[in-house]
Amino acid sequence: QVQLVESGGGLVQAGGSLRLSCIVSGRTFRNYAMGWFRQTPGKEREFVSGISGGGNMRYADSVQGRFTISRDNAKNTVYLQMNSLKPEDTALYYCARSAGIVLHANTSAFNYWGQGTQVTVTS
């Protein structure tokens, strides 16, 4: 069974930074696209960023230029560096593993999810 464990969330002031990490179990991590999503109460889960198995990256318009996704295949880990945080970035952030190597930005393309890590940005 594939397991994803996120870490790195917390409370930060606007303008600050956080780095999220997600460790994925299994021996074929490099063969799958990975994504970060976020969700706030009463809203649908939204795509934040993703990285394909080949290293192609994609960002939501709302985080472009502020967030950076990366992966370390030797450590089965995907990261999300979040800079210049804004109060509207406050959400529960989820890591997810795609069903394949190609990156898609919709939740239906991801079949394994972590439990989430809370990010709270104060003004």
C-alpha positions in Angstrom: 0.0 0.0 0.0 1.3 3.4 -0.9 1.5 5.9 1.9 2.2 9.6 1.8 3.3 11.6 4.8 3.4 15.4 4.7 5.2 17.7 7.1 6.4 21.3 7.3 3.1 23.1 7.8 2.7 25.7 10.5 1.8 29.3 11.4 3.7 32.1 9.7 3.2 35.8 9.2 2.4 37.2 5.7 5.6 37.5 3.7 7.2 34.6 5.4 8.2 31.2 4.0 7.5 27.5 4.7 8.8 24.3 3.1 6.5 21.4 2.9 7.8 17.8 2.5 6.1 14.7 1.5 7.6 11.2 1.8 6.1 8.5 -0.3 6.5 4.8 0.4 7.2 2.4 -2.4 10.1 1.6 -4.8 8.9 3.3 -8.0 8.5 6.9 -6.9 10.3 8.2 -9.9 7.7 6.7 -12.2 4.9 8.9 -11.0 3.9 12.5 -11.2 3.4 14.2 -7.8 1.1 17.1 -6.8 0.3 19.5 -4.1 -3.3 20.5 -3.5 -5.0 22.7 -0.9 -8.4 23.0 0.6 -10.2 25.4 2.9 -13.6 24.7 4.6 -16.5 24.8 2.3 -14.4 24.9 -0.9 -13.2 22.2 -3.3 -9.7 20.9 -3.2 -7.6 22.9 -5.7 -4.4 22.2 -7.5 -1.4 24.2 -6.3 1.6 22.6 -8.1 2.7 19.4 -9.7 5.8 17.8 -11.1 5.9 15.0 -13.6 8.1 11.9 -13.4 10.4 13.6 -15.9 10.6 16.8 -13.9 8.2 19.1 -15.7 6.6 21.5 -13.3 3.3 23.3 -13.3 1.8 25.9 -11.0 -1.6 27.5 -10.3 -1.7 31.1 -11.3 -2.2 32.2 -7.7 1.2 30.8 -6.6 3.3 31.2 -9.8 6.5 33.0 -8.9 6.1 32.4 -5.1 6.1 28.6 -4.8 8.6 26.1 -6.1 8.1 22.4 -6.4 10.9 19.9 -6.5 11.5 16.2 -6.0 14.3 14.0 -4.8 13.8 10.5 -6.3 16.6 9.1 -4.2 14.7 10.0 -1.0 11.1 9.4 -2.4 10.3 12.9 -1.4 8.6 15.9 -3.0 8.9 19.4 -1.7 7.0 22.6 -1.9 8.9 25.8 -1.1 6.5 28.5 -0.3 7.7 32.1 -0.2 6.0 35.5 0.1 3.1 33.8 1.8 -0.3 35.5 1.9 -3.3 35.1 4.2 -5.2 33.6 1.2 -2.6 30.8 1.1 -4.1 29.5 4.4 -5.4 26.0 3.8 -4.8 22.3 4.5 -2.2 21.2 2.0 -2.2 17.7 0.6 0.4 15.8 -1.2 -0.8 13.3 -3.9 0.7 10.7 -6.2 -0.6 10.4 -9.7 -1.7 7.3 -11.4 1.1 7.8 -14.0 4.2 9.6 -15.0 2.5 12.5 -16.8 1.3 15.4 -14.8 -2.3 16.4 -14.8 -3.8 19.2 -12.7 -7.1 17.6 -11.7 -7.7 15.7 -8.6 -9.1 12.7 -10.5 -5.6 12.0 -11.9 -4.2 11.3 -8.4 -5.0 8.1 -6.6 -3.0 8.3 -3.4 -3.3 11.1 -0.9 -1.6 12.1 2.3 -3.5 13.3 5.4 -2.6 16.9 4.9 -0.6 19.5 6.7 -2.1 22.8 7.9 -0.6 26.1 6.7 -1.9 29.3 8.4 -0.7 32.7 7.3 -1.5 35.7 9.5 -1.7 39.2 8.3 
